[in-house]
Amino acid sequence: MRTSTELILLVAFMLPATQPAPVEAASKKTNIILIMADDVGYECFGCYGSKQYSTPNIDRMAKNGMLFTHCYSQPLCTPSRVKIMTGISNVRNYSAFSVLNSDQKTIGHYFQEAGYKTLVAGKWQLLGAEHYKEQFRLKGAWPDQTGFDNHCLWQVDKLGSRFWQPLLNVNGANEQFGKKTAYGPDVVNNYVLEFMEKEKSEPFLIYYPMILVHNPFDPTPDSESLKSKNKQRNFEDMVAYMDKLIGKVIAKTQELGIAENTLIMFCGDNGTNVAIKSTLNGVEIRGGKGKTTDAGTRVPMVALQPGIIAKGSVYDELVDFSDFLPTCLDASGIEIPSNIDGRSFAPQLRGEPGNPREWMHCFYCSRPERMKPKQFVRDKRWKLYRDGTFFDVPNDVKEKNDLTGSETADASAARQRLQKALDSFPAEGQQLLNFVPNDR
């Protein structure tokens, strides 16, 4: 049975955004809310065909906006965070797990310089917190060094709990939320809603890398049992709770009368945890987090902006994580820098042809001190690795059959195209921590 609060949110989401008058929508700059969930692949959402998970708010985002079928992230959390925030391939600026080089210009900087109020809330993991080895500790960037006026974050310089009784860093101060009923994702989401209320008359950027749905797979406030140890069941509850929180954010834009002037984008940061099994269209999919296969890199993505994005539209072209930064800038009328790898898809959001990318690039070396990098370029069908292995992904989604030596004419032509693209990137990444340490 739905609670009264859930019913209110559901009704608010379904009603036309006409009740409060938009706040000077015609003259205001576009607000940006970029939401990125933690560890969830496309197979966990109703809008992609799932019958296993409950995601009504994200499904309605797709119904009232645009669904993306080919969005690709990095295979793991920190690499994806570095890429989405800078618009640059990891091969050029990734140094170590849990580290964002402090010399990098981020989405926060660009919007702050353009006069936007800026907030980052959720999971940070970019400074090198206390639990990492000393060689990485505090070698990255603090939130306020990356262009954000406000923040409410888990895992800045300290770890602590992320879910029940969380330890969060709020604008530079670590706060222990000690009540037994304090649930980290709720605390963060409420901070986001309060920021929206406060800044509703000014253009704002909210970058919201959510704490959910990363392990440990604990029960949520809505779980049937708060003592459940069933990881699969708890994960499914976490997906539902993540969706509920996103519904509150969407409802808030309607309540404030800023829905038509706010671009909301949602994606996952990488594939689902490998401990989780999901069924999609009769096929079992095991989570692929940490792998460069589709299960590790193909993530959900939907976008919503009433009056701008056509209802029920589907974007079937490639989106790379480096594309989010230029798209946000473009949608807000801010000049796109020339020294990034990303490409704006803002025109396509408006229903214009735009300039779709023909391929995307991935350099994956999350822990350079102990692993060899993997690098590939792919289009919607073909995938070429730096070591020469070559796959027909739709017909070999687990990448078991290297086509090298048995290529058709079409495959050979595709290999040549992708090789040219691959050769446009450096063959190797940065040296480990090859930057001036943060001595703050």
N, C-alpha and C positions, 0 to 999 in steps of 0.2 A: 504494500500500500504506500502511495506517495505521501510524503509529509506536506503540510500546508505551505511550507517554504518552497518545496520543489514545484508544487502546483502553481504558485505565484510566478516562479521563474519561467516555467513552461509557458504560461499564458503570456507573460511579458515578451518572451522570445517570438511567439507566434503572431502577436499583434503587429499591425503595420507600424513603422517607426514614425507616426504622425502625431502622437499625443503631445509631447512637449515640442515646441517649435525649435528647429535646429538653431544652434548658437552661431548666428552670422555665417552659416555654412557657405554662402556664395563668396564671401571675402576671406575666409579663413584658409590657412594652409592645411594640407591634409595631415591628420594625425596618423601615426603608425603604431600598431601593436603587433609585434613579432613574437609569436609563441612557439617554443620548441620543447616538446616533451622528451623525457630521458629514457632511452632504451625501449622503443616500440616501433615495430615495422608496420607496413601497410596492411598486413594480413589481420590486424586486430580491430578493424573498423567496418561498421555496417555499410558505409558508403563505398567500400571496396568489395562488398559482397559477404562480409562475415555475418554469421548467424550466432556465433559463440559469444561475442562481446556486446555490451550495451554502450553505444556512443551516440545517443540521439541528438545532442547539441552539435557535434562535429558533422554528423550526417545532415543536419539542417543547414549548416554552413555550406556544405556541398550543394544541397538542393537550392539554396538561395544565392549561391555564388559560383565558384569555379573549383572543380576537382582536377587534380594533376595526376597523371598516370605514370610519369617518368621523372620523379624527383630523386636525386641521388646525393647521399651524404658521404662523409668519411665513415669507416667502420666502427669508430670508437668515440667516446665523449669529448675528451680534450681536443683531438684533431678537428672534430666538427666545429667546436666552439671557436677555435682559432680561425678556421676558414670562413664561417658565417659572419664573424665580427669584422674581418679585414677585407673580404672579397678577394683573397689571394690564395693560390694553391699552397698546400703544406710544403711542397718542395722548395719554396722560396723563404718561408718564415717560421717553420715549426722547429723547435729546439729540443723539447723534452715533455714528457707527460706531466700534466698539471701546471704547465708554464705557458703563459702568453708573453712573448718578448715585450719588455716595457717601452721599446722604441716604436712599436707598431701603432699606426693610426687606425682607429676603430670606428664602427658605425656611431658610437656615442660621440666621438670627436666631431664628425661631420655634422651631425644634427645640432650639437651644442653650438658650434660655430655659426650655424644658420639661425640661431635664436630660439631653438626649441628647448622646452623643458625636457629633461631626460631622466629615465629611471631604468635600472636593471634590477630584477628581482628573481629569486629562485636559487639555482645552483651556480657557483662561481668556478672553482677548481682551476684557477688560472694564475695563482700566486706561488703555489708550492707550499702547502700547509704543513703544520707541525709533524704530521705522521709520515711525510716523505723523507727520503734520505737527505742528509745534510747538503749534498751537492746540488739538490733541487730546491731546498727550502728557502722561501722568500726570494727566489730568483726571477719570479714573474712580475705581474702587474697587479697593483691594488685597484679596486673598482673606481675610486675617484680619480685615478690617473688615466682612465680610459674614456673620459668624456661624459660620465654620468653624474648628474647633480645629486641624485638620491639612489640608495640601494638598500635592499633587504635580502641577504644572501646566506646560504649555507656553504660551508667549506671555503672560507677566505684564508685566514691564517691558522685557524683551528678547525678541528673536525667536529666532534660531538654528534649527537643524534640529529637526523634529518626529519624524522617522522614524529613520534611521540616525545613530548618534552624536549623540543629541539633547542639546539644552540645556533643562533643566527647572528650575523653581523649586520647591524642596522646603522647605516651612515657612519661607519668607522668604529662602532662600539659593539663588542660581543655581548649578547644578551641571552641568558639562559631562561627559557620559558618553562617554569617549573611545575605548573599545574598538570595533573594527570590527564586532563582533557585537552591540553594544548597539542595541536596537530600541526606540524611544520607547514604542510601545503596550505592549510587554512590561514595560518598567520601571514604567509607570503601573499596569498591571494587577496586577503583583506587589505594588505598594504598597497597592492596594485589598485584596488577599488578606491581607496582613500586618495591616492595620488590622482586618479582620474577625476574625482570629485573636486579636488583642490585646483587642478589645472584645466578644468573644462573650458575656460575662456581663452586659453593660450594653446598654441600648437605644441604637441608633445610627441615624444618617442618613448614607447615602452618596449624594452627588450626583456622577454619573460622566458628564460630557460628554466622550465619547471623542475621541481624536485621529483615528482612522480614521473615514471613508474619504476624507477630503478630498484633493484634489490637493496636491502632485505625485503622479502615479500611479507610484510606485516599487514594485519587487518586494518581497514580504514574505519572512520567513524560510522560508516554506513554498513559495515560488514555484519552479518548475522551473529557472528561470535568474535569477540575481541581477543579470544584466546586461540583462535584457529592457527594451526601449523601447516595447513594444506597450501603449499606454495602456489600451485596452479589456481586454486580457488581464490586465494588472496590476490594474486596478480590480476585476475579478471575483475575483482572488486576495485583494485587500484586503477585499472583502465576506466571503469565506470566513474570513479571519483574524480579522476583527471578531467573527464568529459564534463562532469557537473561543475567544476570550477571554471572551466572555459565558458560554460553557459552563463555563469554569473558575470563574467567580463563582457560578454556580448550583450546581456540584458542591461548592464550599466551604461553602455553606449546609447541604448535606446532611452533609458531613463533620463539621461543627461541631454538628449536631443542632439547628439553628435554622431549618430550611426552613419549618416550619409557622408560625413566628412572624415570618416575613420576607416583606414584600410587595415583589416585584421588578417594575418596570415598564420597558419598553423602547420607545423611539420614535426617529425621526429628527428632525433640527433644521430641515430644509427639503428641497426636492426634490433630485434627483440633478444632478450637474454637467452642463452643456449639451453637453459633449464626448462624453457617454456615450449609447449607444443600447441599449435593452433590448427584449426581446420578451416580451409577456405575453398569453397566450391568443390567440396568432396576430396580435397587433397590435404594431407597433413604437412604442415610446415613447421620445422623446428627452428627456433630462433637462431639467427646467424651473427649476433654481435661479435665484433672482432675479426670477422671474415670479410674478404673482398668480394664474395659472391653477392647475388641479388638479395639473399636473406640478410646480409649484413649491411647493405648500402642502399637498397631501395626503400624509401620511407614514405609515409603518408604526407600529403600536402593538400590543403584547401585554402581558399582565399575568399573573403567577403567584404564587399563595400556596396551597399544598396545604391542603386542609381548609376553606378559606374561599371560594376561587373555584372554581366548578364546572368540571370537566374538559370541554374541547371547547366551551365557551360562546362565543357570538358577540354582540358589542354593536354594534348597527346604528344607534345614535343618535349625535348630534354630540358630539365632544370638542374643545374649544379649548385652546390651550396655557396659557391663564390658569387652566384647571381643575386642573392638576397640583398646584399648591400647596395649595389647599383640600382636595383629595382625600387628599394625604399627611397633612395635619393631621387630617382626619376619621378616617382609618384608624388613627391613633395616639392618638385621644382628646384631641387638642389643640383648643382653641377656635378657630374660624375667624373671622378679622377681618371686619368689615362693610364696610371701605373698599377692597375689591378687586373685580375684575370676574369672577373665576373662580367656578365652581360645582362642588361636590364630586360625584363619581360613585362615591364609596366604597360607598354602599348598593347600587348596581348590581353592584359587584364581589362583594358578599355574596349576590347573588341577590334583592335587594329592589327594589321599584319605583323608589325614588329620585325625583329630580326632573330628568328629562332636559331639556337645553336645546333650545329650538325654533329657535335661530339662533346663529351665531357672528359675531364682529366682527373685522375686520383693518384696521389702519392701518399702511401700509408707506411709510416714507420713510427708508431706511437711511442716506442721506447728505444731510441737510437742507441742507447748504451748496451742493449742486449738482443736486438733483433735486426734482421736484414730488411731493407725496405722492399715494398711491392709497389709497382707503378703500372698503371694501365690507362688506356684511352678507349672509350666505347661510344657507340651510337645506340640506337634503340634495339639493334639486333646483334651486331658484332662487337667483340671485345678482344683487344690486343694488349698483352702484357709486355713490359720492357724486356723480359727474357725470351720473347718470341712466341710464347704459347698463345693460342688463338681459339676463340670459342664462338659458337652460334648460340647465344644465350637463351632465346625463347625455346629452342629445341634441346638445350642442355643446361638447365638452370643451375644445376649443382657443379657444372664445369668439370665433368669427368672425361670428356672426349676432346683432346687437343686436335684441331684440324690440320695442324702443320703436316705437309706432305700429302694431304688428300683433299686439297681445296678445289672447289668448283671455280669457274671463271668469275662468278659474282663474289665469291668469298675472297678470291685473290685480289680483285679490284678494291674490295673493302679493306683488306689488309694494307694495301698501298696507301689508301687515304688515311687510315688511322696511324700508320707509321709516320707519315709526314707530320701529323698533329703531335704525336709523341715526341718527335725530334725537335719540336719547337720549345720543349721544356728541358731544364737541366736534367742530366742523368742521375745526379746525386743530390741529396738534400743538404741542409746546413750541417756544419760541424756541431757537435753537442754543446749547447749553451754558448754559442759563439756570439756573445753580445756582452755589453757592460752590465754586471750584476746590479740589481736594485738594492741600493744601500740605505733606503729610507729608514 
